[in-house]
Amino acid sequence: MTTLSRARLRRLFRRETIGVDLAATFDLVGALLLYLSPAYLFPTAVALLYGESAWPFVIAGVTTAAAGVFLQIVATGRELASPREGFLVVALTWVLVPVFGAIPFVIAGEGVLAQPINAYFESVSGFTATGATVLNDFDELSRSLGMWRQFTQWLGGMGIVVLAVAILPQLRVGGRQLLQSELPGPTDLERLTVSIREVARRLWLLYLALTLTLIGLLWLYGQLGLDEHMDLFDAAAHAFTTVSLGGFSTEGNSIAAFGALVQWTIALFVVIAGVNFLRLYRLFVQRQPRAVTRDDEFRVYLLVLLAGSLVLLAELLTEGIYGVADAVRHAVFQAVSIMSTAGFATTDYTAWGPLATITILGLMFVGASAGSTGGSIKVVRHVLIGRLLRRELEQTVHPEVVSPIRLNRQVVEERTLQAVLAFVLIYVGLFAVGSLAIVVDSFRTDVGVSPFEAMGAAAATLGNVGPGFGFAGPFGSYESFSGFSKTVMIALMWMGRVEIIPIIVLFTRNYWRA
């Protein structure tokens, strides 16, 4: 690349032409890709261990590193990123990373994942920790590809963003923007006195500790004969997707392939992973249990989990589908899994009654806690909207009353409340548009999708839940959807993962003005 062409690129990328410093943006995205490339060493080692070809991962790792270096070379002459560039970095990260994550699937050429659209769908679902899959036959994947598929959810759950913040201190405000995207919703991040890099390091260590603990427990069950189907491979694979609230499994029938002890253990860790990680850090590391027990969101989180479990249990006992013990286990597991957006399944819940079906769809819109790796709307937003509605009712009767909204005894700014309302309205709007697009496309392609099943697919992908209803249910696949519908759901997964607003901002004229 000549000096003249570099100068032209710099003039194009700098704020001399537009209001966003593309040089700084591309430099940071390039650095992220560069530091992502060593992640391919893990599936490479798995491939060598099982005597499989490691070339798909070697090529993907080299390509990812080369792309990162290229972006940094192009971005020579950069300035420090500002909050404006932070939005673009967030958006590009979750578009480009799955592109490179899909390379091993395409190169390996195994089954439906050999098709680029299916490979990208699976990769986006992995890195966004959604869990929607196009696989019908899980045996068509090699052990190394299967582990890479699981590992993408662990990286996407928190690893990529936290690692990026930890190794890119020059991001400054952009780093805070990235972390706030990963810890969405109103959190106490701004009140922390430590640096953003230190926050990233602490959350990374906690995330790793939870993963290793679950791996050890699941592997121990297999070693002790408590679940003979659970070996070290499956223990690691499911720990990756449990702590990340992703929901991918190495089995076609998900967690139903394992015994009750494994199912209860995974349910427990899903509940833990659905709690604000900053609260978990204060609980497990700083030994401050009151930071969790006094948290308004945590109490509502447990209350909704309990309520959802009881409704499902009442439906199952009324219909007499299972015995009492099995009914309790399936009801609790599915309520926990769907609400937290983990998306695991112990049974085919699409065969349950209408009350259970509506309850499961409703839980898809609740989500886990802000500050967790889960998706959807998040419990704290529901808490704030509920209190806002209560205040409106009080002021309707007593207009003179001044009643500020409080969360954890702290007054919530009106600007925050406005942002919460805007997010929920946009979220519901995207759900409606996505549902409509899937329904219309199903008529065009003659794919048998009912309006309710289209709503389930839209809710499951936008909320990063994973399984929906119909042929896209917990033991099904999204493979039958057309390329257009898959593209719509890829966009929904992408927007749901980055909390929608950073994407919407990019489509405003003021964002790009100098």
Secondary structure, 3 states (H helix, E strand, C coil): CCHHHHHHHHHHHCCCCCCCCHHHHHHHHHHHHHHHHHHHHHHHHHHHHCCCCCHHHHHHHHHHHHHHHHHHHHCCCCCCCCHHHHHHHHHHHHHHHHHHHCHHHHHHCCHHHHCHHHHHHHHHHHHCCCCCCCCCCHHHCCHHHHHHHHHHHHHHHHHHHHHHHHHCHHHCHHHHHHHHHHCCCCCCHHHCCCCHHHHHHHHHHHHHHHHHHHHHHHHHHHHCCCCCCCCHHHHHHHHHHHHCCCCCCCCCCHHHHCCHHHHHHHHHHHHHHCCCHHHHHHHHCCCCCHHHHCCHHHHHHHHHHHHHHHHHHHHHHHHCCCCHHHHHHHHHHHHHHHHCCCCCCCCCHHHCCHHHHHHHHHHCCCCCCCCCCCCCCCHHHHHHHHHHHHHHHHHHHCCCCCCCCEECCEECCHHHHHHHHHHHHHHHHHHHHHHHHHHHHHHHHCCCCCHHHHHHHHHHHHCCCCCCCHHHCCCCCCCCCCHHHHHHHHHHHHHHHCCCHHHHHHCCHHHHCC
